[in-house]
Amino acid sequence: MTEKKCAVCKGNGIIELLGSECPFCNGTGEFTKTAEAYLDSHICQCIFLDRKKCPLCGKRCHHDTPNKPKILIEPF
């Protein structure tokens, strides 16, 4: 039987996007319903990387407009 892992950090205990301990599993990497619920309804985080793919779920950008987030943050 496969052990379920935290949906947000994928069992690593660390959110790589932030480089910090996962608050959903407290760094254990264990499955939590909170993490699963968050991932089901999360806001696309593509603006932190390439603006084409969400780093949390790995899916194509799922903003209201395809691959064009409503708010663009330009690098300084």
PyMOL Python script that loads the backbone (N, CA, C, O; Angstrom):
from pymol import cmd

cmd.read_pdbstr("""\
ATOM      1  N   MET A   1       0.833  -1.174   0.000  1.00  0.00           N
ATOM      2  CA  MET A   1       0.000   0.000   0.000  1.00  0.00           C
ATOM      3  C   MET A   1       0.886   1.249   0.000  1.00  0.00           C
ATOM      4  O   MET A   1       1.858   1.331   0.751  1.00  0.00           O
ATOM      5  N   THR A   2       0.543   2.207  -0.841  1.00  0.00           N
ATOM      6  CA  THR A   2       1.324   3.429  -0.943  1.00  0.00           C
ATOM      7  C   THR A   2       0.888   4.413   0.141  1.00  0.00           C
ATOM      8  O   THR A   2      -0.303   4.639   0.355  1.00  0.00           O
ATOM      9  N   GLU A   3       1.863   4.981   0.808  1.00  0.00           N
ATOM     10  CA  GLU A   3       1.586   5.954   1.857  1.00  0.00           C
ATOM     11  C   GLU A   3       1.298   7.311   1.216  1.00  0.00           C
ATOM     12  O   GLU A   3       2.035   7.757   0.336  1.00  0.00           O
ATOM     13  N   LYS A   4       0.221   7.966   1.663  1.00  0.00           N
ATOM     14  CA  LYS A   4      -0.109   9.282   1.120  1.00  0.00           C
ATOM     15  C   LYS A   4       0.862  10.322   1.656  1.00  0.00           C
ATOM     16  O   LYS A   4       1.313  10.254   2.799  1.00  0.00           O
ATOM     17  N   LYS A   5       1.169  11.286   0.794  1.00  0.00           N
ATOM     18  CA  LYS A   5       2.108  12.352   1.153  1.00  0.00           C
ATOM     19  C   LYS A   5       1.385  13.688   1.144  1.00  0.00           C
ATOM     20  O   LYS A   5       0.292  13.812   0.591  1.00  0.00           O
ATOM     21  N   CYS A   6       1.995  14.669   1.751  1.00  0.00           N
ATOM     22  CA  CYS A   6       1.458  16.035   1.764  1.00  0.00           C
ATOM     23  C   CYS A   6       1.320  16.516   0.319  1.00  0.00           C
ATOM     24  O   CYS A   6       2.261  16.416  -0.469  1.00  0.00           O
ATOM     25  N   ALA A   7       0.144  17.036  -0.019  1.00  0.00           N
ATOM     26  CA  ALA A   7      -0.131  17.464  -1.390  1.00  0.00           C
ATOM     27  C   ALA A   7       0.650  18.720  -1.779  1.00  0.00           C
ATOM     28  O   ALA A   7       0.949  18.917  -2.956  1.00  0.00           O
ATOM     29  N   VAL A   8       0.979  19.559  -0.816  1.00  0.00           N
ATOM     30  CA  VAL A   8       1.654  20.819  -1.129  1.00  0.00           C
ATOM     31  C   VAL A   8       3.156  20.620  -1.309  1.00  0.00           C
ATOM     32  O   VAL A   8       3.720  21.060  -2.311  1.00  0.00           O
ATOM     33  N   CYS A   9       3.815  19.958  -0.343  1.00  0.00           N
ATOM     34  CA  CYS A   9       5.276  19.785  -0.434  1.00  0.00           C
ATOM     35  C   CYS A   9       5.661  18.451  -1.063  1.00  0.00           C
ATOM     36  O   CYS A   9       6.844  18.162  -1.237  1.00  0.00           O
ATOM     37  N   LYS A  10       4.664  17.642  -1.403  1.00  0.00           N
ATOM     38  CA  LYS A  10       4.861  16.328  -2.034  1.00  0.00           C
ATOM     39  C   LYS A  10       5.716  15.387  -1.192  1.00  0.00           C
ATOM     40  O   LYS A  10       6.478  14.576  -1.718  1.00  0.00           O
ATOM     41  N   GLY A  11       5.573  15.513   0.132  1.00  0.00           N
ATOM     42  CA  GLY A  11       6.256  14.611   1.046  1.00  0.00           C
ATOM     43  C   GLY A  11       7.660  15.032   1.423  1.00  0.00           C
ATOM     44  O   GLY A  11       8.322  14.332   2.190  1.00  0.00           O
ATOM     45  N   ASN A  12       8.140  16.164   0.904  1.00  0.00           N
ATOM     46  CA  ASN A  12       9.501  16.613   1.215  1.00  0.00           C
ATOM     47  C   ASN A  12       9.605  17.327   2.554  1.00  0.00           C
ATOM     48  O   ASN A  12      10.671  17.346   3.169  1.00  0.00           O
ATOM     49  N   GLY A  13       8.494  17.919   3.010  1.00  0.00           N
ATOM     50  CA  GLY A  13       8.518  18.675   4.253  1.00  0.00           C
ATOM     51  C   GLY A  13       8.971  20.105   4.051  1.00  0.00           C
ATOM     52  O   GLY A  13       8.955  20.898   4.992  1.00  0.00           O
ATOM     53  N   ILE A  14       9.373  20.446   2.839  1.00  0.00           N
ATOM     54  CA  ILE A  14       9.847  21.795   2.524  1.00  0.00           C
ATOM     55  C   ILE A  14       9.141  22.274   1.261  1.00  0.00           C
ATOM     56  O   ILE A  14       9.036  21.546   0.274  1.00  0.00           O
ATOM     57  N   ILE A  15       8.660  23.516   1.311  1.00  0.00           N
ATOM     58  CA  ILE A  15       8.074  24.111   0.111  1.00  0.00           C
ATOM     59  C   ILE A  15       9.219  24.745  -0.661  1.00  0.00           C
ATOM     60  O   ILE A  15       9.788  25.751  -0.238  1.00  0.00           O
ATOM     61  N   GLU A  16       9.546  24.151  -1.785  1.00  0.00           N
ATOM     62  CA  GLU A  16      10.724  24.574  -2.545  1.00  0.00           C
ATOM     63  C   GLU A  16      10.606  25.999  -3.064  1.00  0.00           C
ATOM     64  O   GLU A  16      11.609  26.706  -3.165  1.00  0.00           O
ATOM     65  N   LEU A  17       9.389  26.429  -3.396  1.00  0.00           N
ATOM     66  CA  LEU A  17       9.176  27.784  -3.886  1.00  0.00           C
ATOM     67  C   LEU A  17       9.636  28.810  -2.857  1.00  0.00           C
ATOM     68  O   LEU A  17      10.196  29.849  -3.211  1.00  0.00           O
ATOM     69  N   LEU A  18       9.398  28.512  -1.586  1.00  0.00           N
ATOM     70  CA  LEU A  18       9.769  29.422  -0.508  1.00  0.00           C
ATOM     71  C   LEU A  18      11.069  29.038   0.175  1.00  0.00           C
ATOM     72  O   LEU A  18      11.725  29.880   0.789  1.00  0.00           O
ATOM     73  N   GLY A  19      11.441  27.780   0.072  1.00  0.00           N
ATOM     74  CA  GLY A  19      12.639  27.300   0.751  1.00  0.00           C
ATOM     75  C   GLY A  19      12.456  27.191   2.257  1.00  0.00           C
ATOM     76  O   GLY A  19      13.418  27.288   3.020  1.00  0.00           O
ATOM     77  N   SER A  20      11.212  26.990   2.676  1.00  0.00           N
ATOM     78  CA  SER A  20      10.934  26.896   4.105  1.00  0.00           C
ATOM     79  C   SER A  20      10.096  25.664   4.415  1.00  0.00           C
ATOM     80  O   SER A  20       9.576  24.999   3.518  1.00  0.00           O
ATOM     81  N   GLU A  21       9.978  25.379   5.697  1.00  0.00           N
ATOM     82  CA  GLU A  21       9.220  24.227   6.156  1.00  0.00           C
ATOM     83  C   GLU A  21       7.756  24.352   5.735  1.00  0.00           C
ATOM     84  O   GLU A  21       7.176  25.435   5.798  1.00  0.00           O
ATOM     85  N   CYS A  22       7.178  23.260   5.316  1.00  0.00           N
ATOM     86  CA  CYS A  22       5.782  23.251   4.882  1.00  0.00           C
ATOM     87  C   CYS A  22       4.865  23.455   6.090  1.00  0.00           C
ATOM     88  O   CYS A  22       4.917  22.674   7.041  1.00  0.00           O
ATOM     89  N   PRO A  23       4.025  24.499   6.063  1.00  0.00           N
ATOM     90  CA  PRO A  23       3.137  24.747   7.194  1.00  0.00           C
ATOM     91  C   PRO A  23       1.944  23.788   7.250  1.00  0.00           C
ATOM     92  O   PRO A  23       1.281  23.690   8.282  1.00  0.00           O
ATOM     93  N   PHE A  24       1.668  23.088   6.158  1.00  0.00           N
ATOM     94  CA  PHE A  24       0.524  22.194   6.123  1.00  0.00           C
ATOM     95  C   PHE A  24       0.794  20.869   6.827  1.00  0.00           C
ATOM     96  O   PHE A  24      -0.114  20.283   7.416  1.00  0.00           O
ATOM     97  N   CYS A  25       2.035  20.396   6.772  1.00  0.00           N
ATOM     98  CA  CYS A  25       2.380  19.123   7.419  1.00  0.00           C
ATOM     99  C   CYS A  25       3.407  19.319   8.533  1.00  0.00           C
ATOM    100  O   CYS A  25       3.875  18.342   9.119  1.00  0.00           O
ATOM    101  N   ASN A  26       3.758  20.558   8.827  1.00  0.00           N
ATOM    102  CA  ASN A  26       4.769  20.883   9.843  1.00  0.00           C
ATOM    103  C   ASN A  26       6.118  20.243   9.555  1.00  0.00           C
ATOM    104  O   ASN A  26       6.853  19.872  10.470  1.00  0.00           O
ATOM    105  N   GLY A  27       6.430  20.119   8.278  1.00  0.00           N
ATOM    106  CA  GLY A  27       7.731  19.590   7.884  1.00  0.00           C
ATOM    107  C   GLY A  27       7.858  18.086   7.917  1.00  0.00           C
ATOM    108  O   GLY A  27       8.948  17.562   7.686  1.00  0.00           O
ATOM    109  N   THR A  28       6.774  17.366   8.198  1.00  0.00           N
ATOM    110  CA  THR A  28       6.847  15.909   8.283  1.00  0.00           C
ATOM    111  C   THR A  28       6.652  15.234   6.930  1.00  0.00           C
ATOM    112  O   THR A  28       7.109  14.111   6.721  1.00  0.00           O
ATOM    113  N   GLY A  29       5.969  15.922   6.007  1.00  0.00           N
ATOM    114  CA  GLY A  29       5.690  15.335   4.697  1.00  0.00           C
ATOM    115  C   GLY A  29       4.489  14.408   4.697  1.00  0.00           C
ATOM    116  O   GLY A  29       4.174  13.800   3.674  1.00  0.00           O
ATOM    117  N   GLU A  30       3.818  14.294   5.833  1.00  0.00           N
ATOM    118  CA  GLU A  30       2.660  13.406   5.948  1.00  0.00           C
ATOM    119  C   GLU A  30       1.406  14.045   5.363  1.00  0.00           C
ATOM    120  O   GLU A  30       1.281  15.269   5.328  1.00  0.00           O
ATOM    121  N   PHE A  31       0.489  13.216   4.910  1.00  0.00           N
ATOM    122  CA  PHE A  31      -0.771  13.661   4.316  1.00  0.00           C
ATOM    123  C   PHE A  31      -1.612  14.426   5.340  1.00  0.00           C
ATOM    124  O   PHE A  31      -1.735  14.016   6.494  1.00  0.00           O
ATOM    125  N   THR A  32      -2.192  15.555   4.890  1.00  0.00           N
ATOM    126  CA  THR A  32      -3.177  16.283   5.690  1.00  0.00           C
ATOM    127  C   THR A  32      -4.313  16.708   4.779  1.00  0.00           C
ATOM    128  O   THR A  32      -4.096  17.043   3.615  1.00  0.00           O
ATOM    129  N   LYS A  33      -5.513  16.692   5.309  1.00  0.00           N
ATOM    130  CA  LYS A  33      -6.670  17.120   4.523  1.00  0.00           C
ATOM    131  C   LYS A  33      -6.590  18.614   4.212  1.00  0.00           C
ATOM    132  O   LYS A  33      -7.093  19.066   3.184  1.00  0.00           O
ATOM    133  N   THR A  34      -5.962  19.372   5.095  1.00  0.00           N
ATOM    134  CA  THR A  34      -5.815  20.811   4.877  1.00  0.00           C
ATOM    135  C   THR A  34      -4.992  21.082   3.626  1.00  0.00           C
ATOM    136  O   THR A  34      -5.361  21.930   2.814  1.00  0.00           O
ATOM    137  N   ALA A  35      -3.889  20.374   3.464  1.00  0.00           N
ATOM    138  CA  ALA A  35      -3.034  20.554   2.288  1.00  0.00           C
ATOM    139  C   ALA A  35      -3.776  20.157   1.018  1.00  0.00           C
ATOM    140  O   ALA A  35      -3.675  20.831  -0.008  1.00  0.00           O
ATOM    141  N   GLU A  36      -4.515  19.066   1.094  1.00  0.00           N
ATOM    142  CA  GLU A  36      -5.267  18.605  -0.066  1.00  0.00           C
ATOM    143  C   GLU A  36      -6.343  19.622  -0.459  1.00  0.00           C
ATOM    144  O   GLU A  36      -6.534  19.901  -1.642  1.00  0.00           O
ATOM    145  N   ALA A  37      -7.043  20.174   0.539  1.00  0.00           N
ATOM    146  CA  ALA A  37      -8.074  21.176   0.272  1.00  0.00           C
ATOM    147  C   ALA A  37      -7.464  22.447  -0.301  1.00  0.00           C
ATOM    148  O   ALA A  37      -8.032  23.061  -1.205  1.00  0.00           O
ATOM    149  N   TYR A  38      -6.303  22.843   0.225  1.00  0.00           N
ATOM    150  CA  TYR A  38      -5.633  24.039  -0.290  1.00  0.00           C
ATOM    151  C   TYR A  38      -5.250  23.863  -1.753  1.00  0.00           C
ATOM    152  O   TYR A  38      -5.473  24.755  -2.572  1.00  0.00           O
ATOM    153  N   LEU A  39      -4.679  22.721  -2.075  1.00  0.00           N
ATOM    154  CA  LEU A  39      -4.240  22.488  -3.449  1.00  0.00           C
ATOM    155  C   LEU A  39      -5.424  22.433  -4.411  1.00  0.00           C
ATOM    156  O   LEU A  39      -5.297  22.828  -5.570  1.00  0.00           O
ATOM    157  N   ASP A  40      -6.575  21.947  -3.941  1.00  0.00           N
ATOM    158  CA  ASP A  40      -7.767  21.891  -4.787  1.00  0.00           C
ATOM    159  C   ASP A  40      -8.292  23.273  -5.145  1.00  0.00           C
ATOM    160  O   ASP A  40      -8.905  23.445  -6.199  1.00  0.00           O
ATOM    161  N   SER A  41      -8.059  24.269  -4.278  1.00  0.00           N
ATOM    162  CA  SER A  41      -8.621  25.593  -4.527  1.00  0.00           C
ATOM    163  C   SER A  41      -7.582  26.715  -4.494  1.00  0.00           C
ATOM    164  O   SER A  41      -7.935  27.873  -4.269  1.00  0.00           O
ATOM    165  N   HIS A  42      -6.308  26.387  -4.716  1.00  0.00           N
ATOM    166  CA  HIS A  42      -5.256  27.396  -4.591  1.00  0.00           C
ATOM    167  C   HIS A  42      -5.258  28.400  -5.746  1.00  0.00           C
ATOM    168  O   HIS A  42      -5.762  28.129  -6.836  1.00  0.00           O
ATOM    169  N   ILE A  43      -4.682  29.555  -5.470  1.00  0.00           N
ATOM    170  CA  ILE A  43      -4.490  30.585  -6.485  1.00  0.00           C
ATOM    171  C   ILE A  43      -3.217  30.228  -7.244  1.00  0.00           C
ATOM    172  O   ILE A  43      -2.207  29.871  -6.636  1.00  0.00           O
ATOM    173  N   CYS A  44      -3.263  30.323  -8.556  1.00  0.00           N
ATOM    174  CA  CYS A  44      -2.103  29.987  -9.373  1.00  0.00           C
ATOM    175  C   CYS A  44      -0.893  30.816  -8.950  1.00  0.00           C
ATOM    176  O   CYS A  44      -0.990  32.035  -8.811  1.00  0.00           O
ATOM    177  N   GLN A  45       0.238  30.158  -8.748  1.00  0.00           N
ATOM    178  CA  GLN A  45       1.456  30.812  -8.279  1.00  0.00           C
ATOM    179  C   GLN A  45       2.476  30.995  -9.403  1.00  0.00           C
ATOM    180  O   GLN A  45       3.672  31.110  -9.135  1.00  0.00           O
ATOM    181  N   CYS A  46       2.022  31.022 -10.644  1.00  0.00           N
ATOM    182  CA  CYS A  46       2.948  31.087 -11.773  1.00  0.00           C
ATOM    183  C   CYS A  46       3.728  32.394 -11.822  1.00  0.00           C
ATOM    184  O   CYS A  46       4.783  32.449 -12.454  1.00  0.00           O
ATOM    185  N   ILE A  47       3.234  33.456 -11.167  1.00  0.00           N
ATOM    186  CA  ILE A  47       3.952  34.735 -11.241  1.00  0.00           C
ATOM    187  C   ILE A  47       5.303  34.676 -10.545  1.00  0.00           C
ATOM    188  O   ILE A  47       6.148  35.543 -10.770  1.00  0.00           O
ATOM    189  N   PHE A  48       5.524  33.668  -9.703  1.00  0.00           N
ATOM    190  CA  PHE A  48       6.807  33.547  -9.021  1.00  0.00           C
ATOM    191  C   PHE A  48       7.889  32.954  -9.912  1.00  0.00           C
ATOM    192  O   PHE A  48       9.076  33.108  -9.623  1.00  0.00           O
ATOM    193  N   LEU A  49       7.502  32.281 -10.989  1.00  0.00           N
ATOM    194  CA  LEU A  49       8.503  31.656 -11.854  1.00  0.00           C
ATOM    195  C   LEU A  49       8.369  32.142 -13.289  1.00  0.00           C
ATOM    196  O   LEU A  49       8.734  33.276 -13.603  1.00  0.00           O
ATOM    197  N   ASP A  50       7.857  31.303 -14.142  1.00  0.00           N
ATOM    198  CA  ASP A  50       7.855  31.607 -15.581  1.00  0.00           C
ATOM    199  C   ASP A  50       6.551  32.179 -16.110  1.00  0.00           C
ATOM    200  O   ASP A  50       6.444  32.455 -17.305  1.00  0.00           O
ATOM    201  N   ARG A  51       5.576  32.360 -15.265  1.00  0.00           N
ATOM    202  CA  ARG A  51       4.258  32.860 -15.646  1.00  0.00           C
ATOM    203  C   ARG A  51       3.558  31.967 -16.665  1.00  0.00           C
ATOM    204  O   ARG A  51       2.657  32.417 -17.373  1.00  0.00           O
ATOM    205  N   LYS A  52       3.963  30.727 -16.741  1.00  0.00           N
ATOM    206  CA  LYS A  52       3.329  29.784 -17.653  1.00  0.00           C
ATOM    207  C   LYS A  52       2.854  28.527 -16.935  1.00  0.00           C
ATOM    208  O   LYS A  52       1.925  27.865 -17.398  1.00  0.00           O
ATOM    209  N   LYS A  53       3.478  28.191 -15.810  1.00  0.00           N
ATOM    210  CA  LYS A  53       3.170  26.949 -15.115  1.00  0.00           C
ATOM    211  C   LYS A  53       3.174  27.206 -13.614  1.00  0.00           C
ATOM    212  O   LYS A  53       4.063  27.884 -13.098  1.00  0.00           O
ATOM    213  N   CYS A  54       2.191  26.670 -12.923  1.00  0.00           N
ATOM    214  CA  CYS A  54       2.094  26.840 -11.475  1.00  0.00           C
ATOM    215  C   CYS A  54       3.106  25.917 -10.787  1.00  0.00           C
ATOM    216  O   CYS A  54       3.087  24.710 -11.030  1.00  0.00           O
ATOM    217  N   PRO A  55       3.989  26.452  -9.934  1.00  0.00           N
ATOM    218  CA  PRO A  55       4.987  25.610  -9.282  1.00  0.00           C
ATOM    219  C   PRO A  55       4.406  24.691  -8.204  1.00  0.00           C
ATOM    220  O   PRO A  55       5.062  23.733  -7.797  1.00  0.00           O
ATOM    221  N   LEU A  56       3.195  24.967  -7.741  1.00  0.00           N
ATOM    222  CA  LEU A  56       2.591  24.115  -6.722  1.00  0.00           C
ATOM    223  C   LEU A  56       1.965  22.858  -7.314  1.00  0.00           C
ATOM    224  O   LEU A  56       2.200  21.750  -6.832  1.00  0.00           O
ATOM    225  N   CYS A  57       1.165  23.040  -8.364  1.00  0.00           N
ATOM    226  CA  CYS A  57       0.461  21.875  -8.919  1.00  0.00           C
ATOM    227  C   CYS A  57       1.055  21.387 -10.236  1.00  0.00           C
ATOM    228  O   CYS A  57       0.749  20.279 -10.675  1.00  0.00           O
ATOM    229  N   GLY A  58       1.903  22.203 -10.874  1.00  0.00           N
ATOM    230  CA  GLY A  58       2.541  21.791 -12.119  1.00  0.00           C
ATOM    231  C   GLY A  58       1.679  21.961 -13.352  1.00  0.00           C
ATOM    232  O   GLY A  58       2.110  21.628 -14.456  1.00  0.00           O
ATOM    233  N   LYS A  59       0.453  22.479 -13.186  1.00  0.00           N
ATOM    234  CA  LYS A  59      -0.431  22.671 -14.331  1.00  0.00           C
ATOM    235  C   LYS A  59      -0.133  23.995 -15.018  1.00  0.00           C
ATOM    236  O   LYS A  59       0.488  24.889 -14.442  1.00  0.00           O
ATOM    237  N   ARG A  60      -0.594  24.103 -16.275  1.00  0.00           N
ATOM    238  CA  ARG A  60      -0.474  25.369 -16.990  1.00  0.00           C
ATOM    239  C   ARG A  60      -1.152  26.454 -16.181  1.00  0.00           C
ATOM    240  O   ARG A  60      -2.055  26.182 -15.390  1.00  0.00           O
ATOM    241  N   CYS A  61      -0.715  27.676 -16.382  1.00  0.00           N
ATOM    242  CA  CYS A  61      -1.287  28.823 -15.699  1.00  0.00           C
ATOM    243  C   CYS A  61      -2.814  28.758 -15.779  1.00  0.00           C
ATOM    244  O   CYS A  61      -3.380  28.578 -16.857  1.00  0.00           O
ATOM    245  N   HIS A  62      -3.466  28.905 -14.633  1.00  0.00           N
ATOM    246  CA  HIS A  62      -4.921  28.842 -14.645  1.00  0.00           C
ATOM    247  C   HIS A  62      -5.547  30.128 -14.105  1.00  0.00           C
ATOM    248  O   HIS A  62      -6.456  30.103 -13.275  1.00  0.00           O
ATOM    249  N   HIS A  63      -5.022  31.263 -14.610  1.00  0.00           N
ATOM    250  CA  HIS A  63      -5.647  32.548 -14.343  1.00  0.00           C
ATOM    251  C   HIS A  63      -6.883  32.673 -15.224  1.00  0.00           C
ATOM    252  O   HIS A  63      -7.198  31.770 -15.999  1.00  0.00           O
ATOM    253  N   ASP A  64      -7.568  33.780 -15.102  1.00  0.00           N
ATOM    254  CA  ASP A  64      -8.785  33.985 -15.885  1.00  0.00           C
ATOM    255  C   ASP A  64      -8.505  34.059 -17.380  1.00  0.00           C
ATOM    256  O   ASP A  64      -9.344  33.670 -18.192  1.00  0.00           O
ATOM    257  N   THR A  65      -7.337  34.553 -17.740  1.00  0.00           N
ATOM    258  CA  THR A  65      -6.976  34.624 -19.146  1.00  0.00           C
ATOM    259  C   THR A  65      -5.813  33.658 -19.388  1.00  0.00           C
ATOM    260  O   THR A  65      -4.904  33.602 -18.561  1.00  0.00           O
ATOM    261  N   PRO A  66      -5.804  32.911 -20.465  1.00  0.00           N
ATOM    262  CA  PRO A  66      -4.786  31.890 -20.680  1.00  0.00           C
ATOM    263  C   PRO A  66      -3.366  32.455 -20.774  1.00  0.00           C
ATOM    264  O   PRO A  66      -3.054  33.271 -21.642  1.00  0.00           O
ATOM    265  N   ASN A  67      -2.523  31.994 -19.855  1.00  0.00           N
ATOM    266  CA  ASN A  67      -1.114  32.370 -19.801  1.00  0.00           C
ATOM    267  C   ASN A  67      -0.852  33.873 -19.707  1.00  0.00           C
ATOM    268  O   ASN A  67       0.255  34.320 -20.009  1.00  0.00           O
ATOM    269  N   LYS A  68      -1.826  34.644 -19.301  1.00  0.00           N
ATOM    270  CA  LYS A  68      -1.645  36.089 -19.145  1.00  0.00           C
ATOM    271  C   LYS A  68      -2.245  36.525 -17.814  1.00  0.00           C
ATOM    272  O   LYS A  68      -3.416  36.901 -17.759  1.00  0.00           O
ATOM    273  N   PRO A  69      -1.467  36.478 -16.753  1.00  0.00           N
ATOM    274  CA  PRO A  69      -1.996  36.899 -15.453  1.00  0.00           C
ATOM    275  C   PRO A  69      -2.470  38.337 -15.500  1.00  0.00           C
ATOM    276  O   PRO A  69      -1.910  39.156 -16.228  1.00  0.00           O
ATOM    277  N   LYS A  70      -3.493  38.646 -14.733  1.00  0.00           N
ATOM    278  CA  LYS A  70      -4.054  39.994 -14.720  1.00  0.00           C
ATOM    279  C   LYS A  70      -3.075  41.009 -14.168  1.00  0.00           C
ATOM    280  O   LYS A  70      -3.078  42.161 -14.603  1.00  0.00           O
ATOM    281  N   ILE A  71      -2.230  40.612 -13.216  1.00  0.00           N
ATOM    282  CA  ILE A  71      -1.247  41.518 -12.635  1.00  0.00           C
ATOM    283  C   ILE A  71       0.147  40.968 -12.928  1.00  0.00           C
ATOM    284  O   ILE A  71       0.479  39.864 -12.498  1.00  0.00           O
ATOM    285  N   LEU A  72       0.940  41.706 -13.636  1.00  0.00           N
ATOM    286  CA  LEU A  72       2.320  41.289 -13.917  1.00  0.00           C
ATOM    287  C   LEU A  72       3.263  42.031 -12.981  1.00  0.00           C
ATOM    288  O   LEU A  72       3.160  43.247 -12.821  1.00  0.00           O
ATOM    289  N   ILE A  73       4.165  41.309 -12.374  1.00  0.00           N
ATOM    290  CA  ILE A  73       5.169  41.906 -11.508  1.00  0.00           C
ATOM    291  C   ILE A  73       6.484  41.848 -12.233  1.00  0.00           C
ATOM    292  O   ILE A  73       7.020  40.766 -12.471  1.00  0.00           O
ATOM    293  N   GLU A  74       7.008  42.994 -12.585  1.00  0.00           N
ATOM    294  CA  GLU A  74       8.262  43.070 -13.327  1.00  0.00           C
ATOM    295  C   GLU A  74       9.446  42.979 -12.373  1.00  0.00           C
ATOM    296  O   GLU A  74       9.368  43.462 -11.244  1.00  0.00           O
ATOM    297  N   PRO A  75      10.537  42.367 -12.813  1.00  0.00           N
ATOM    298  CA  PRO A  75      11.736  42.320 -11.976  1.00  0.00           C
ATOM    299  C   PRO A  75      12.310  43.722 -11.797  1.00  0.00           C
ATOM    300  O   PRO A  75      12.177  44.571 -12.678  1.00  0.00           O
ATOM    301  N   PHE A  76      12.935  43.953 -10.680  1.00  0.00           N
ATOM    302  CA  PHE A  76      13.507  45.263 -10.383  1.00  0.00           C
ATOM    303  C   PHE A  76      14.835  45.444 -11.051  1.00  0.00           C
ATOM    304  O   PHE A  76      15.461  46.495 -10.907  1.00  0.00           O
TER     305      PHE A  76
END
""", "prot")
cmd.dss("prot")
cmd.show_as("cartoon", "prot")
cmd.util.cbc("prot")
cmd.orient("prot")
